[in-house]
Amino acid sequence: MTSLLAFVGAAVLEIASFFAFWSWLRLGKSALWLVPGVIALVGFAWLLTIVESPFAGQAYAAYGGIYIAAALVWGWMIEGQKPDQCDLTGVALCLVGMAVILFAPRSLPV
């Protein structure tokens, strides 16, 4: 459960950091938008370190499914871009992959 909460928090922070840069470069907002963007990026990186996984690559791979789902929710809630059936099917596949990576029984490395 801790890993899932960390993934959700990391996804929100990663998307927020990207949105801050997007706002500055694409929407003409002040460069001050970069300050919360960088802070969010640091928070994102920290949250991924508390995931229950022995390997960084494995944690980041599992995180991908949550990130994709969060990106679609962000687009819908913040930018008004409602996901279509292909988006929903794709995110469902990604979440199944995330669950396999994160919850599959395996031996710890020696």
Rosetta blueprint (number, residue, H / E / L):
1 M L
2 T H
3 S H
4 L H
5 L H
6 A H
7 F H
8 V H
9 G H
10 A H
11 A H
12 V H
13 L H
14 E H
15 I H
16 A H
17 S H
18 F H
19 F H
20 A H
21 F H
22 W H
23 S H
24 W H
25 L H
26 R H
27 L L
28 G L
29 K L
30 S L
31 A H
32 L H
33 W H
34 L H
35 V H
36 P H
37 G H
38 V H
39 I H
40 A H
41 L H
42 V H
43 G H
44 F H
45 A H
46 W H
47 L H
48 L H
49 T H
50 I L
51 V L
52 E L
53 S L
54 P L
55 F L
56 A H
57 G H
58 Q H
59 A H
60 Y H
61 A H
62 A H
63 Y H
64 G H
65 G H
66 I H
67 Y H
68 I H
69 A H
70 A H
71 A H
72 L H
73 V H
74 W H
75 G H
76 W H
77 M H
78 I L
79 E L
80 G L
81 Q L
82 K L
83 P L
84 D L
85 Q H
86 C H
87 D H
88 L H
89 T H
90 G H
91 V H
92 A H
93 L H
94 C H
95 L H
96 V H
97 G H
98 M H
99 A H
100 V H
101 I H
102 L H
103 F H
104 A L
105 P L
106 R L
107 S L
108 L L
109 P L
110 V L
